[in-house]
Amino acid sequence: RSAVESDVFIETAEETSAAERTVSRRVGAKQAILIGVRIIMISVGVNMSFYAWISFAPTNAISQHGMDQTAAFTVSLVAQGLIIILLPFMGMLSDKVGRKPMVLTQGILMIVLAFPIAGIVSDAPWTLFVAILLGNVVWACVGSIYSAIVAEQAPTAVRATMVGFVVSLSVAVFGGTAPYLN
């Protein structure tokens, strides 16, 4: 708040009347609902794949397949490390092909690969590694560009409020129920 504003910003702010600023900050109920629905639709796939394949896969392998705990968490850590390296490249791919194709790719791959990926896992740690790695690649299609996609859905004047509220609600509902998919 104590940062010095640029001359261009000050000139633009002075030119914009108070009435114009007030009108631009209004978002009708219908528009707010549409924004919320779009953000939720995007967040569902991202949250479900994140929590199912990144957070809960090791626990599922331990409890359902009898995998050794240390091995399960180790292969999970290694797979997640590889995805961290992949994320910037997925972002660059999105810059080349666009965000919409990345979102569609993630949605299609999630639908097509959800059960085959889950079927890979046995008591052998390498199976969990392959499953988590594949699930993480699917998640990374949108995980690498999630904040940009969500931020684009709302007008600047209400972006923080809309995105903060809707994403939090989405994570609570869809992220919290992801263990039931495992």
Secondary structure, DSSP 8 states (H G I E B T S, - for coil): --S---HHHHHHHHHS-HHHHHHHH---HHHHHHHHHHHHHHHHHHHHHHIIIIISHHHHHHHHH---HHHHHHHHHHHHHHHHHHHHHHHHHHHHH-HHHHHHHHHHHHHHHHHHHHHH--SSHHHHHHHHHHHHHHHHHHHTTHHHHHHHTS-GGGHHHHHHHHHHHHIIIIITTGGGT-
